[in-house]
């Protein structure tokens, strides 16, 4: 699927706190832990536990969340399809970063080893 400008705007305005509980439910339902989820988010963004809780409490948008993040230099190694979009074909930086996070959560939920998820 082709990413539209409307889609990019919707992603930018979406709050991290609105999506975070879905991430937690997804991984816990598959036997993974919230701690593993935080490890994956920390790897991608550089945020520690306190910073994550602040973003959740402040209802920060994904635009703010990723603007303040230090995205891991190996994030470009995250490839594949998530939500019908091929990650490496997404032109908009923010939308690509949100899909990176979605892909990592998906891999965690599918049982992939942490060492493989954290593309070192």
VENMO-V541686 format. One record per pair of residues at least 12 apart in sequence whose C-alpha atoms are under 8 Angstrom apart, sorted by the first residue. I is the first residue (numbers start at 1). J is the second residue. If there is no record, write none. Layout:
BEGIN
((I J) (I J))
END
This chain:
BEGIN
((1 84) (1 85) (1 86) (2 85) (3 85) (3 90) (8 92) (8 94) (8 95) (11 62) (11 63) (11 94) (11 95) (11 98) (12 61) (12 62) (12 63) (12 94) (12 95) (13 61) (13 62) (13 63) (14 61) (14 62) (15 59) (15 60) (15 61) (15 62) (16 55) (16 56) (16 59) (16 60) (16 61) (16 62) (16 65) (17 55) (17 56) (17 57) (17 59) (17 60) (18 59) (20 56) (23 37) (23 105) (24 37) (26 109) (27 105) (27 106) (27 108) (27 109) (28 109) (29 109) (30 109) (30 110) (30 111) (31 109) (32 108) (32 109) (32 111) (36 108) (36 114) (37 105) (37 108) (40 104) (40 105) (40 114) (40 117) (40 118) (41 101) (43 72) (43 118) (44 70) (44 71) (44 72) (44 75) (44 101) (45 66) (45 69) (45 70) (45 71) (45 72) (46 69) (46 70) (46 71) (46 72) (47 69) (47 70) (62 94) (62 98) (63 94) (66 94) (66 97) (74 119) (74 120) (75 100) (75 119) (76 88) (77 119) (78 100) (78 103) (78 104) (78 119) (81 103) (82 99) (82 102) (82 103) (87 99) (87 100) (104 117))
END
